[in-house]
C-alpha cells in the first residue's frame, strides 16, 4: 500500500502498540457498469457480474489493487463536504424517527440507537473508562455491537473488535497485548467468556457478557442524554497475523468532537464513492469485526442510511434480502461473487436487485473474468 509508515508508540502503563499511518483512499479503483477493473480493460470483462450491477447508476468499487485516483471517472463527483450533517450523532437528534438498524424482525430508529449509545457512554465512563483507554468487543453483528462502538467513539477511547471465530487462546492473546479497560462478550463467544472468567480479568479490566461474567446491563446508565466532555475516539483493528503475530494499528486521537471527526472522515468518501445522505439502505453480510465491513457500516450510519443486518450468507438469502429491503449498497469479498455466480442464471434472475446503487468489494483481487 502506498505511503505507508509504521512505528511503535509508547503509552504509560500500556503495552507497545504498532502504529501505521495509511493513505487508504488513494488505493482505490472506481468501476462502473461501463468500465471494468482497470481503465484499459474492456467492459465485457465484467459481463458475468453485470446482472448484479445493471442499474445505470450503480457504482462498482474495488479496494487495494492499484492507485488510480488520478484516472478516476468524474461522473457525479461532488466537492468534499457536500451533504454531510456531522454524522450519526447529529442524525439521532435531528431525525430521531428515521430507521437506523434492521435486524431480522426487529428495528430501531436513530433516536433509539442514540439513546442506547448515550447510556453505554455514561456507563462506561462511570466504570472508569478514560480518554485513550481501549474497549474490546467480541460480539456477533447486532445493534448492541454498533452501539458499543459508537459509544466508545464519542468518549475519546479506542474500540477494539474481536472476531467471534477466534479461539479463546487467540482472543486472550490480543487482549493481553492491548490490555483493554473493558471487554464485552455475548452468547456467540461463551468460550471466551469462560476463559476470561477462569483466568481472572484483572483489577484493571471489567468483563461483561453471559454468565459467569457480569451482565452487560451493568454498563447501562439511566440517563439517555449525551455525556459531557465528548471527544472523538478511534477504532483499533488487529491484523490477521499472516506474517507473524497479530499487530494492532493504533491511530493517534485527533482532539476534536465526534461530529467534526465524522465529517472529516466521511466527506471525502461522499465524493469518492458518489454517495448521498438520505434514504439509502446498506446490507451487512460480513463480520463487523473486520475493518472493511465495519467501516462501510459506520459510514452508512454517519450519512443517515439504514443498516440491514443479514445473518444468513447463502447467496440466495442475500439476494432475497436485497430484494426485500430494497438495498442500495452492499460490500462483499470477491469470493462471494463466485458464490453468487454459482447459482443458476434462471434462479438469479428471479430476484429484483434493481435497487442497488453501490457494490463495493475489499479483501482480495477480483478476477477480471468474473
LORODREN-371167 format. One record per residue: x, y, z of N, C-alpha, C in turn. Coordinates in steps of 0.2 Angstrom, whole numbers, padded with zeros to 4 digits, always signed. Example, Ala and Ser with C-alpha at 12.3 -4.5 7.8 and 13.67 -1.06 7.14 Angstrom:
2
+0066-0028+0039+0062-0022+0039+0066-0016+0039 +0064-0011+0035+0068-0005+0036+0064+0000+0039 
//
This chain:
370
+0004-0006+0000+0000+0000+0000+0004+0006+0000 +0002+0011-0004+0007+0017-0005+0007+0021+0002 +0013+0025+0002+0014+0030+0008+0013+0027+0015 +0015+0021+0016+0014+0018+0022+0020+0019+0027 +0019+0021+0033+0024+0022+0038+0022+0018+0044 +0027+0015+0048+0025+0012+0054+0030+0013+0059 +0028+0014+0065+0032+0015+0071+0029+0012+0077 +0032+0011+0082+0029+0009+0089+0029+0015+0093 +0023+0016+0097+0022+0021+0101+0021+0018+0108 +0023+0022+0113+0023+0020+0120+0017+0024+0123 +0013+0020+0128+0008+0023+0132+0010+0021+0139 +0010+0026+0143+0011+0025+0151+0006+0019+0153 +0009+0014+0156+0005+0009+0159+0002+0004+0154 +0004+0005+0147+0000+0001+0142+0006-0002+0138 +0004-0008+0134+0009-0011+0130+0011-0007+0124 +0017-0009+0121+0019-0005+0115+0014-0008+0109 +0012-0003+0105+0007-0005+0100+0010-0002+0094 +0009-0006+0088+0012-0004+0082+0007+0001+0079 +0009+0007+0077+0005+0012+0074+0007+0013+0066 +0002+0013+0062+0003+0014+0055-0001+0019+0052 +0002+0024+0048-0002+0029+0045-0003+0027+0038 -0009+0026+0036-0010+0024+0029-0014+0029+0025 -0013+0029+0019-0017+0033+0014-0022+0028+0011 -0027+0026+0014-0031+0021+0012-0035+0023+0005 -0038+0029+0005-0042+0031-0001-0038+0032-0007 -0032+0032-0007-0028+0033-0013-0027+0026-0017 -0029+0020-0014-0028+0014-0016-0035+0011-0018 -0038+0015-0023-0045+0013-0025-0045+0012-0032 -0049+0008-0035-0052+0008-0042-0059+0009-0042 -0061+0014-0046-0068+0016-0046-0071+0013-0053 -0075+0008-0052-0078+0005-0058-0085+0005-0059 -0088+0007-0065-0095+0007-0066-0097+0002-0071 -0103+0002-0073-0105-0004-0077-0102-0003-0084 -0100+0003-0086-0097+0005-0092-0089+0004-0092 -0087+0002-0086-0080+0002-0086-0078-0005-0083 -0072-0007-0083-0070-0014-0080-0065-0012-0074 -0061-0017-0072-0057-0017-0066-0051-0013-0067 -0050-0010-0073-0044-0005-0075-0046-0001-0081 -0044+0005-0082-0046+0009-0087-0045+0006-0094 -0040+0001-0095-0038-0001-0101-0042-0008-0102 -0046-0010-0098-0050-0016-0098-0056-0015-0101 -0058-0020-0106-0065-0019-0109-0070-0021-0105 -0076-0018-0106-0082-0019-0102-0085-0026-0102 -0083-0030-0107-0086-0036-0107-0083-0041-0102 -0077-0038-0099-0074-0042-0094-0078-0043-0088 -0083-0038-0087-0087-0039-0081-0094-0041-0082 -0095-0044-0088-0101-0046-0090-0104-0052-0086 -0100-0056-0082-0103-0061-0078-0106-0058-0072 -0104-0052-0070-0107-0049-0064-0112-0043-0065 -0113-0042-0072-0117-0036-0074-0124-0037-0072 -0126-0043-0071-0133-0044-0069-0134-0041-0062 -0129-0041-0058-0129-0038-0051-0129-0031-0051 -0126-0028-0055-0125-0021-0055-0127-0017-0062 -0133-0020-0064-0135-0017-0071-0139-0011-0070 -0142-0008-0064-0145-0002-0064-0140+0004-0067 -0142+0009-0070-0137+0013-0074-0133+0017-0069 -0136+0018-0063-0132+0022-0058-0128+0018-0053 -0127+0012-0054-0123+0008-0050-0116+0009-0050 -0113+0010-0045-0105+0011-0044-0102+0004-0042 -0097+0002-0045-0094-0004-0043-0087-0002-0041 -0085-0003-0035-0079-0001-0032-0074-0006-0029 -0068-0006-0031-0063-0011-0028-0058-0008-0024 -0056-0011-0018-0051-0008-0014-0044-0012-0015 -0039-0008-0014-0032-0012-0013-0029-0015-0019 -0030-0012-0025-0027-0016-0031-0021-0011-0034 -0023-0005-0036-0018-0001-0039-0020+0006-0037 -0016+0011-0038-0018+0018-0037-0020+0021-0043 -0027+0022-0044-0029+0025-0050-0034+0031-0049 -0032+0034-0043-0036+0040-0041-0036+0046-0047 -0030+0047-0050-0029+0052-0055-0033+0050-0061 -0035+0044-0062-0038+0042-0068-0046+0041-0067 -0048+0042-0061-0055+0040-0059-0060+0044-0063 -0065+0041-0065-0070+0044-0069-0073+0050-0065 -0075+0055-0068-0078+0061-0064-0085+0060-0062 -0089+0058-0067-0096+0056-0066-0100+0062-0062 -0102+0060-0056-0106+0065-0052-0102+0067-0046 -0096+0067-0046-0092+0068-0040-0094+0075-0038 -0094+0076-0031-0096+0082-0028-0089+0084-0024 -0090+0091-0022-0084+0093-0018-0084+0090-0011 -0079+0089-0008-0078+0086-0002-0082+0090+0003 -0087+0087+0007-0090+0090+0012-0098+0091+0011 -0099+0090+0004-0106+0091+0002-0111+0086+0005 -0116+0088+0008-0121+0083+0010-0120+0080+0017 -0114+0082+0021-0113+0079+0027-0116+0083+0033 -0119+0080+0037-0123+0083+0043-0120+0081+0049 -0113+0080+0050-0110+0079+0056-0111+0072+0059 -0113+0067+0055-0113+0060+0057-0119+0058+0061 -0118+0052+0063-0123+0048+0067-0126+0052+0072 -0122+0055+0077-0125+0059+0082-0130+0064+0081 -0128+0068+0075-0132+0073+0073-0139+0071+0071 -0139+0065+0067-0145+0062+0064-0149+0060+0070 -0146+0057+0075-0150+0054+0081-0154+0060+0084 -0152+0066+0083-0155+0072+0086-0160+0075+0081 -0158+0076+0075-0162+0080+0070-0167+0075+0067 -0166+0069+0066-0171+0064+0063-0171+0058+0067 -0174+0058+0074-0174+0053+0078-0179+0047+0076 -0184+0048+0071-0188+0043+0069-0186+0039+0063 -0180+0041+0060-0178+0038+0054-0175+0031+0057 -0176+0026+0053-0174+0019+0054-0167+0018+0054 -0163+0016+0059-0156+0016+0059-0154+0009+0057 -0157+0004+0061-0155-0003+0060-0161-0008+0060 -0160-0012+0055-0165-0018+0054-0161-0024+0055 -0163-0028+0060-0160-0035+0062-0166-0040+0062 -0167-0044+0057-0172-0048+0057-0179-0045+0057 -0183-0047+0062-0190-0043+0063-0189-0037+0067 -0183-0036+0070-0183-0030+0075-0180-0024+0071 -0181-0019+0073-0178-0012+0070-0178-0007+0076 -0173-0002+0075-0173+0003+0079-0171+0010+0076 -0174+0015+0078-0173+0022+0075-0166+0025+0077 -0165+0030+0074-0158+0034+0076-0159+0036+0083 -0165+0039+0084-0166+0041+0091-0165+0036+0096 -0168+0030+0095-0167+0024+0100-0160+0022+0100 -0157+0021+0095-0150+0019+0095-0146+0025+0098 -0147+0031+0097-0143+0036+0100-0144+0036+0108 -0150+0035+0110-0151+0034+0117-0147+0028+0120 -0147+0023+0117-0143+0017+0119-0136+0019+0119 -0133+0022+0114-0126+0024+0114-0125+0029+0120 -0129+0033+0121-0128+0038+0127-0128+0034+0134 -0132+0030+0134-0132+0026+0141-0126+0022+0142 -0124+0019+0136-0117+0015+0136-0111+0020+0138 -0111+0025+0135-0106+0030+0136-0105+0032+0143 -0111+0034+0146-0111+0036+0153-0109+0030+0157 -0112+0024+0156-0110+0019+0160-0103+0017+0160 -0100+0017+0154-0093+0016+0153-0088+0021+0157 -0090+0027+0156-0086+0032+0160-0087+0031+0167 -0093+0029+0170-0094+0028+0177-0090+0023+0179 -0089+0018+0175-0085+0012+0177-0077+0013+0176 -0075+0019+0175-0068+0021+0175-0065+0022+0168 -0069+0022+0162-0066+0022+0156-0063+0030+0155 -0057+0030+0153-0053+0037+0152-0051+0038+0145 -0050+0044+0143-0048+0045+0136-0041+0041+0135 -0041+0038+0129-0035+0034+0127-0036+0026+0129 -0041+0025+0133-0042+0018+0135-0045+0014+0130 -0045+0007+0130-0047+0003+0125-0053-0001+0127 -0058-0002+0123-0064-0006+0125-0064-0012+0119 -0064-0018+0121-0064-0024+0117-0071-0026+0116 -0073-0028+0111-0080-0031+0109-0079-0037+0105 -0081-0043+0108-0082-0049+0105-0089-0051+0104 -0093-0049+0099-0100-0050+0099-0101-0051+0091 -0107-0055+0090-0110-0056+0084-0112-0049+0081 -0113-0048+0075-0116-0042+0072-0123-0041+0075 -0124-0035+0078-0130-0033+0081-0130-0026+0082 -0136-0024+0085-0137-0017+0087-0132-0015+0092 -0132-0020+0097-0128-0018+0103-0120-0018+0101 -0118-0022+0096-0111-0021+0094-0110-0014+0092 -0114-0011+0087-0114-0005+0084-0114+0001+0090 -0119+0000+0094-0120+0004+0100-0114+0005+0104 -0110+0000+0106-0104+0000+0109-0099+0004+0106 -0098+0002+0099-0093+0006+0095-0095+0013+0095 -0101+0015+0094-0102+0022+0093-0102+0026+0100 -0103+0022+0106-0102+0025+0112-0095+0026+0114 -0090+0022+0112-0083+0022+0113-0080+0028+0109 -0083+0029+0103-0081+0034+0098-0083+0041+0100 -0087+0042+0105-0088+0049+0107-0085+0050+0114 -0081+0045+0117-0078+0046+0123-0070+0047+0123 -0068+0047+0117-0060+0048+0116-0057+0042+0118 -0060+0036+0117-0057+0030+0118-0056+0026+0112 -0053+0020+0112-0052+0015+0106-0057+0009+0107 -0060+0008+0101-0064+0002+0100-0060-0003+0097 -0060-0009+0100-0056-0015+0098-0061-0021+0096 -0063-0022+0090-0067-0028+0089-0063-0034+0088 -0066-0039+0091-0063-0046+0091-0068-0051+0087 -0065-0054+0082-0069-0059+0078-0071-0064+0082 -0078-0066+0082-0081-0071+0086-0078-0078+0084 -0075-0079+0078-0072-0085+0076-0065-0086+0079 -0062-0082+0082-0056-0083+0086-0057-0088+0091 -0052-0092+0092-0052-0097+0098-0050-0093+0104 -0052-0095+0110-0051-0092+0116-0044-0090+0117 -0039-0094+0115-0032-0093+0116-0030-0087+0112 -0032-0087+0105-0031-0081+0101-0034-0075+0103 -0040-0075+0106-0043-0069+0108-0039-0066+0114 -0038-0071+0119-0034-0069+0125-0027-0066+0123 -0024-0068+0118-0018-0066+0116-0018-0058+0114 -0023-0057+0110-0024-0050+0108-0026-0046+0114 -0031-0048+0119-0032-0045+0125-0026-0043+0129 -0022-0048+0129-0016-0047+0133-0011-0042+0131 -0011-0041+0124-0007-0036+0121-0010-0029+0122 -0016-0029+0121-0020-0022+0121-0022-0020+0128 -0023-0024+0132-0025-0023+0139-0031-0018+0139 -0037-0020+0137-0042-0016+0137-0045-0014+0144 -0048-0009+0145-0051-0007+0151-0058-0011+0152 -0061-0012+0146-0067-0016+0147-0068-0021+0141 -0071-0027+0142-0072-0032+0137-0079-0034+0138 -0082-0034+0132-0089-0036+0131-0090-0042+0127 -0094-0047+0129-0095-0053+0125-0102-0054+0125 -0104-0059+0120-0111-0061+0120-0112-0069+0120 -0118-0071+0118-0119-0079+0118-0114-0082+0113 -0112-0078+0107-0108-0081+0102-0101-0083+0104 -0099-0080+0110-0092-0081+0112-0092-0083+0120 -0096-0088+0121-0096-0091+0128-0090-0094+0130 -0086-0097+0125-0079-0100+0127-0075-0094+0129 -0075-0089+0126-0070-0083+0128-0073-0081+0135 -0079-0080+0136-0082-0078+0142-0079-0082+0148 -0080-0089+0147-0077-0094+0152-0070-0093+0153 -0066-0092+0147-0059-0092+0148-0057-0086+0152 -0060-0080+0151-0058-0074+0154-0060-0075+0161 -0066-0078+0163-0068-0079+0170-0063-0083+0173 -0061-0088+0170-0056-0093+0173-0050-0091+0175 -0047-0087+0171-0040-0084+0172-0040-0078+0176 -0046-0075+0177-0047-0068+0180-0046-0062+0176 -0050-0058+0176-0049-0052+0171-0044-0047+0173 -0042-0047+0179-0038-0042+0182-0041-0036+0185 -0038-0033+0189-0041-0027+0193-0042-0021+0188 -0039-0021+0182-0040-0015+0178-0044-0016+0172 -0048-0022+0172-0052-0024+0166-0059-0026+0169 -0064-0023+0166-0071-0025+0168-0073-0030+0162 -0075-0036+0163-0078-0041+0158-0085-0042+0159 -0089-0040+0154-0096-0041+0154-0098-0046+0148 -0104-0049+0150-0106-0054+0145-0111-0059+0148 -0111-0065+0145-0115-0070+0148-0112-0073+0154 -0116-0076+0159-0113-0079+0165-0107-0084+0163 -0101-0084+0166-0101-0081+0173-0098-0074+0174 -0098-0070+0168-0096-0063+0168-0102-0059+0170 -0101-0053+0172-0106-0048+0175-0110-0046+0168 -0117-0045+0169-0121-0043+0164-0119-0037+0160 -0120-0036+0154-0119-0030+0150-0123-0025+0153 -0129-0026+0155-0134-0021+0158-0131-0017+0163 -0125-0020+0167-0122-0016+0172-0119-0009+0169 -0118-0009+0162-0114-0004+0159-0119+0001+0157 -0126+0000+0158-0131+0005+0155-0133+0010+0160 -0132+0016+0159-0134+0021+0163-0141+0023+0162 -0145+0026+0167-0152+0028+0166-0152+0034+0162 -0147+0038+0161-0148+0044+0158-0146+0043+0150 -0151+0045+0146-0151+0044+0139-0148+0050+0135 -0146+0056+0139-0143+0062+0136-0136+0061+0134 -0133+0064+0130-0126+0064+0128-0122+0066+0134 -0116+0062+0135-0112+0063+0140-0108+0070+0140 -0106+0073+0145-0102+0079+0145-0095+0077+0142 -0091+0082+0140-0084+0081+0138-0083+0075+0133 -0087+0077+0127-0086+0072+0122-0080+0073+0117 -0076+0068+0116-0071+0068+0111-0071+0062+0106 -0068+0064+0101-0068+0058+0095-0063+0053+0097 -0066+0047+0097-0061+0041+0098-0059+0038+0092 -0056+0032+0092-0053+0029+0086-0055+0021+0086 -0055+0018+0080-0055+0011+0080-0048+0008+0080 -0048+0002+0084-0041-0001+0084-0042-0008+0081 -0040-0009+0075-0040-0016+0072-0034-0019+0072 -0034-0026+0074-0028-0030+0073-0028-0034+0067 -0022-0035+0064-0021-0038+0058-0022-0046+0060 -0023-0050+0054-0024-0057+0055-0018-0061+0057 -0012-0058+0057-0007-0062+0059-0004-0066+0054 -0005-0065+0047-0002-0070+0042+0005-0069+0042 +0008-0064+0044+0015-0063+0043+0019-0063+0050 +0015-0066+0055+0018-0067+0062+0012-0066+0067 +0013-0063+0072+0008-0062+0077+0004-0056+0075 -0003-0056+0077-0007-0050+0075-0004-0044+0078 -0005-0039+0074-0002-0032+0076-0008-0027+0077 -0008-0023+0082-0013-0018+0082-0011-0011+0079 -0016-0008+0075-0015-0002+0072-0018+0003+0076 -0014+0007+0080-0017+0012+0084-0016+0019+0081 -0021+0022+0079-0020+0029+0076-0021+0034+0082 -0017+0040+0081-0017+0045+0086-0024+0048+0087 -0026+0050+0093-0033+0053+0094-0032+0060+0091 -0037+0063+0088-0037+0069+0084-0039+0075+0088 -0041+0075+0094-0043+0080+0098-0048+0085+0096 -0054+0081+0093-0059+0085+0090-0066+0082+0093 -0071+0085+0091-0078+0082+0093-0079+0076+0089 -0084+0072+0091-0086+0066+0087-0089+0069+0080 -0093+0074+0080-0096+0076+0074-0091+0079+0069 -0086+0083+0072-0081+0085+0067-0077+0079+0064 -0075+0074+0068-0071+0069+0066-0075+0065+0061 -0082+0064+0062-0086+0060+0057-0086+0064+0051 -0087+0071+0051-0087+0075+0045-0081+0074+0041 -0075+0075+0045-0069+0075+0041-0067+0068+0038 -0070+0062+0041-0069+0056+0038-0073+0054+0033 -0080+0056+0033-0085+0054+0028-0085+0059+0022 -0083+0065+0023-0084+0070+0017-0080+0068+0011 -0074+0066+0011-0071+0064+0005-0074+0057+0002 -0077+0053+0006-0079+0047+0003-0086+0048+0000 -0090+0054+0001-0096+0055-0002-0094+0057-0010 -0088+0060-0011-0086+0061-0017-0083+0055-0021 -0079+0052-0017-0075+0046-0020-0080+0040-0022 -0085+0039-0018-0090+0034-0019-0096+0036-0022 -0097+0043-0023-0103+0045-0026-0109+0044-0022 -0108+0045-0015-0113+0043-0010-0117+0050-0009 -0123+0049-0006-0128+0054-0004-0131+0052+0002 -0132+0057+0007-0136+0057+0013-0143+0055+0011 -0147+0052+0015-0154+0051+0014-0156+0044+0015 -0160+0042+0010-0164+0036+0011-0160+0029+0009 -0154+0029+0009-0150+0023+0007-0151+0017+0012 -0150+0011+0010-0150+0005+0014-0144+0001+0013 -0140+0000+0018-0134-0004+0017-0135-0011+0020 -0133-0016+0016-0133-0023+0019-0127-0025+0022 -0127-0028+0028-0121-0031+0031-0121-0038+0031 -0117-0041+0027-0116-0049+0027-0110-0052+0029 -0105-0047+0031-0099-0050+0034-0098-0048+0041 -0093-0051+0045-0092-0049+0052-0090-0042+0053 -0093-0038+0057-0092-0032+0059-0085-0031+0063 -0082-0037+0064-0075-0037+0067-0070-0035+0062 -0071-0036+0056-0067-0034+0051-0067-0027+0048 -0061-0024+0047-0061-0017+0045-0066-0015+0039 -0066-0019+0034-0069-0017+0028-0077-0016+0029 -0080-0022+0031-0087-0021+0033-0089-0016+0039 -0085-0016+0044-0086-0012+0049-0086-0004+0047 -0081-0002+0044-0081+0005+0042-0086+0007+0037 -0088+0002+0032-0093+0003+0027-0100+0004+0031 -0101+0000+0036-0107+0001+0040-0107+0007+0044 -0101+0009+0047-0101+0015+0051-0102+0021+0046 -0099+0021+0040-0100+0026+0036-0108+0027+0034 -0111+0021+0033-0118+0021+0031-0122+0025+0037 -0121+0023+0043-0124+0027+0049-0123+0034+0049 -0117+0036+0047-0115+0043+0048-0118+0047+0042 -0120+0044+0037-0124+0048+0032-0131+0047+0032 -0134+0044+0037-0141+0043+0038-0144+0037+0035 -0140+0033+0032-0143+0027+0029-0145+0022+0034 -0150+0017+0032-0152+0012+0036-0147+0006+0035 -0145+0003+0041-0141-0003+0041-0145-0009+0042 -0145-0014+0037-0149-0020+0037-0144-0026+0039 -0145-0029+0044-0140-0035+0046-0143-0041+0044 -0139-0045+0039-0141-0051+0037-0137-0057+0040 -0140-0061+0044-0136-0066+0047-0135-0073+0043 -0138-0073+0037-0138-0078+0033-0133-0077+0027 -0128-0081+0025-0123-0080+0020-0124-0084+0014 -0130-0088+0013-0131-0091+0007-0133-0086+0002 -0130-0087-0004-0131-0082-0009-0139-0080-0011 -0143-0085-0011-0150-0084-0012-0153-0080-0007 -0151-0081-0001-0154-0077+0005-0152-0070+0005 -0145-0069+0003-0143-0062+0002-0147-0059-0004 -0148-0062-0009-0152-0059-0015-0159-0058-0012 -0162-0062-0009-0168-0061-0006-0169-0055-0001 -0163-0054+0003-0163-0048+0007-0162-0042+0003 -0158-0042-0002-0158-0036-0007-0164-0034-0010 -0168-0039-0012-0175-0038-0015-0180-0035-0010 -0180-0039-0004-0185-0037+0001-0184-0030+0004 -0178-0028+0006-0176-0022+0009-0175-0016+0004 -0175-0018-0002-0173-0013-0007-0166-0010-0005 -0161-0014-0005-0154-0012-0003-0151-0008-0008 -0148-0003-0006-0144+0002-0011-0137+0001-0011 -0134-0002-0006-0127-0003-0006-0125-0009-0002 -0120-0013-0004-0118-0019-0001-0110-0019-0002 -0107-0022+0003-0100-0023+0002-0098-0031+0003 -0094-0034-0002-0093-0041-0002-0086-0042-0004 -0084-0048-0002-0077-0050-0004-0078-0054-0011 -0072-0054-0015-0073-0057-0022-0076-0064-0021 -0074-0068-0016-0076-0075-0016-0084-0075-0016 -0087-0070-0013-0094-0070-0013-0097-0069-0020 -0094-0066-0024-0096-0065-0031-0096-0072-0034 -0091-0076-0032-0091-0083-0035-0097-0087-0033 -0099-0086-0026-0104-0090-0024-0111-0088-0027 -0111-0081-0029-0117-0079-0032-0117-0081-0039 -0112-0082-0043-0111-0084-0049-0112-0092-0050 -0112-0095-0044-0113-0102-0044-0120-0104-0044 -0124-0099-0043-0132-0100-0043-0134-0100-0051 -0138-0105-0053-0140-0105-0060-0143-0098-0062 -0142-0096-0068-0144-0089-0070-0152-0088-0069 -0155-0094-0071-0163-0093-0071-0165-0092-0063 -0161-0094-0058-0163-0093-0051-0161-0086-0050 -0155-0084-0052-0153-0077-0050-0158-0072-0053 -0160-0073-0059-0165-0068-0062-0171-0067-0058 -0173-0072-0054-0179-0071-0050-0179-0066-0045 -0173-0063-0043-0173-0058-0038-0172-0051-0041 -0176-0047-0039-0175-0040-0041-0170-0036-0037 -0164-0035-0040-0159-0031-0037-0158-0024-0040 -0163-0022-0043-0163-0015-0047-0162-0009-0042 -0163-0010-0035-0162-0005-0030-0155-0004-0029 -0150-0008-0031-0143-0007-0029-0140-0002-0033 -0136+0003-0029-0133+0008-0032-0125+0007-0031 -0123+0004-0026-0116+0004-0025-0114-0004-0022 -0110-0007-0026-0107-0013-0024-0100-0012-0023 -0097-0013-0017-0090-0012-0015-0087-0019-0013 -0081-0020-0016-0078-0026-0013-0071-0025-0011 -0069-0028-0006-0062-0027-0002-0060-0034-0001 -0054-0034+0002-0051-0040+0004-0046-0044+0000 -0047-0044-0007-0044-0048-0012-0045-0045-0019 -0041-0047-0023-0041-0045-0030-0048-0049-0033 -0051-0045-0037-0057-0048-0041-0055-0050-0048 -0055-0056-0049-0053-0059-0056-0056-0055-0062 -0053-0053-0067-0056-0050-0072-0061-0054-0076 -0060-0061-0076-0065-0065-0080-0072-0065-0076 -0072-0063-0069-0078-0063-0065-0083-0058-0067 
//
